[in-house]
Amino acid sequence: MSGTTELHLGDLGERGIQEHVLRPRYGDTEGFGDDSAFLATVTTPSELVATTDSCPTPVVNLLGEPDLYHAGWLLATINLSDLAAAGAEPLGLVVNYTLPKATTVGEFERLLDGVDDCCAEHGTKVVGGDLRDGAATQLTATAVGSCVPGSRLRRSGARAGDRLLLTGSPGYLWAAALLATGRATLPASERDDIWQRACRPMAQLKAGKVLAANGLARAAMDVSDGLFATVRTLGEANGLGAAVTGEFDLDEPLARVCAQAGLRPFDLAQTWGDWGLVVAVRAEDVGLATKMLREEGVAVQEIGTLTADAGLTAGTAPWRGIAQERFSANSWHGGELSTLVPEVLSVPA
Amino acid sequence: MSGTTELHLGDLGERGIQEHVLRPRYGDTEGFGDDSAFLATVTTPSELVATTDSCPTPVVNLLGEPDLYHAGWLLATINLSDLAAAGAEPLGLVVNYTLPKATTVGEFERLLDGVDDCCAEHGTKVVGGDLRDGAATQLTATAVGSCVPGSRLRRSGARAGDRLLLTGSPGYLWAAALLATGRATLPASERDDIWQRACRPMAQLKAGKVLAANGLARAAMDVSDGLFATVRTLGEANGLGAAVTGEFDLDEPLARVCAQAGLRPFDLAQTWGDWGLVVAVRAEDVGLATKMLREEGVAVQEIGTLTADAGLTAGTAPWRGIAQERFSANSWHGGELSTLVPEVLSVPA
């Protein structure tokens, strides 16, 4: 809609937004404008799953400019990542946005671009949604997916002795934070690459699907609130503890960022924002799982073992990791940048 | 969780809420605690639909006490009503709650009771969700449903000459408002009954299913923003106008409320909050559709005709009805009671 990017949503009104912003973008989607969105026609027996998550303020927005594109991308990633942890194939996303009337059409389009681009990267799309005005921006989505019956991955089902694999490449988001706050320095091209990856985290749908289809995962969970919280919860769901090695392979530029900032790779690897999966795999399946994932282009590393002893250890010491928790005084959602980086990575303020 | 109803959610923290409130209630739900909720196993070919809506402050909360039960019930109704308009069978609801840390466990339990009770009344349930803390309460849900392939109802598909049916009994919510604000008086038992129905609106799932299964509806839409907005939008979706008779059958006590308040039944029938469906039906199918709906216990009345002429008429005059619209200056979402009733019903303040 040319010439309208500076208009406010409150200038257009609900019907104007529908006609001038949403219809040009989504009008060809089957069921556009209907009370219920059309997700898919399912013709083979399927286990259906759904997940819903809201989007916090992206850390990259705290580090850089307030571009709603990043929130849109993150909103889709967060929800698709939960489907990945189930080994599900996405059928579509429904979105639910609360936005101030003063939001410009241009800002709104950036939000929609971020969600749509991320969905397209994962081979899915927004099928419908809801929009209302409110004092504060709130972005929520629900992803629906399907699994082959019997293959759905859950948090439970692991046994003591199962190995823990981490899929994906950890550390990009907080390496970008170290770079953006001057705690490390890299040549511009490497720095730009890290920034791009921090802005465009990918849900591990391919990893989840490969593991589910081949019966190689006994339990899985995505790293949404930090590696420590994930491993702890995965252990608790199975009445187990975990021993992680504390040794992590980081992509090479990230290892240099760590060294400059005086951090171990473990410090960077146990943050969040990269949307890896932690997967429990029988010891004898580790080789096959690793091979199959790498053949699909998925980064994977073994990080530890589930143990009959409760409690978490890293190397030879107890693991007292960091975790985001909601409804608590020390939640980091919406924290200030000046305290966030030091708190998350235990580096000087 | 006895003895904890006065605790605040911020006292329990995310993990405490999970263990002490959510697990006792939902722990037996398959997939409880997993990243993705389990919706259903689909074994026959199905068209899947999804809808998402947030819940405004219920009018009954403005009229009475601030009980989150009503918001919970309404949240489920709003979403299930969209499935009804598609003629879909609900597979389950995922919920997304933002609540202040100061919310008490008792208040939270009332919210969950309202959602769960409404779902149970409609033969479905909450399968999963997300919870986070925030400055203001925001309640969102997504309902997923399935349709027999080819039977899904949409807003489009109607023709000029199709008759408009309204399912459900209109007027309960705003009759309750007239009673609560002293604009009408009824014996206590009738008044209580109207109040109960205003607090517990039912989505028209049975109506949608009967019409879809028998191919009797050419288009359908639920009355979420008032009858005027619904008929106007249904007409626009088909490039048509509509002529409504302006004559409505109200349940008998509501007719007395109207008379006392100096209103026509039409004034009360064109409000919202009762979650009826407006359905376009071929003229020759009106008798059969009406008969089949009544056999299922669904109230239904013919209210008008879709017309080739654009524009809306009520009786012999243009219909200038009332409509809620978001992102506009005159939206009634969150309005004050002192102005809401006069504005919606055009009665003296």
Interface residues (C-beta under 8 A of the other chain):
Chain A: L9 G10 L12 G13 E14 R15 G16 I17 G31 G33 D34 D35 S36 A37 F38 L39 A40 T41 V42 T43 P45 S46 E47 L48 V49 A50 T51 T52 D53 S54 S81 D82 L83 A85 A86 A88 L91 G92 V94 V95 N96 T98 K101 V127 G128 G129 D130 L131 R132 D133 G134 A135 A136 Q138 T140 T142 A143 V144 G145 P149 R152 R154 R155 S156 A220 M221 D222 S224 A237 E325 R326 F327 S328 A329 S331 H333
Chain B: L9 G10 L12 G13 E14 R15 G16 I17 G31 G33 D34 D35 S36 A37 F38 L39 A40 T41 V42 T43 P45 S46 E47 L48 V49 A50 T51 T52 D53 S54 S81 D82 L83 A85 A86 A88 L91 G92 V94 V95 N96 T98 K101 V127 G128 G129 D130 L131 R132 D133 G134 A135 A136 Q138 T140 T142 A143 V144 G145 P149 R152 R154 R155 S156 A220 M221 D222 S224 A237 E325 R326 F327 S328 A329 S331 H333
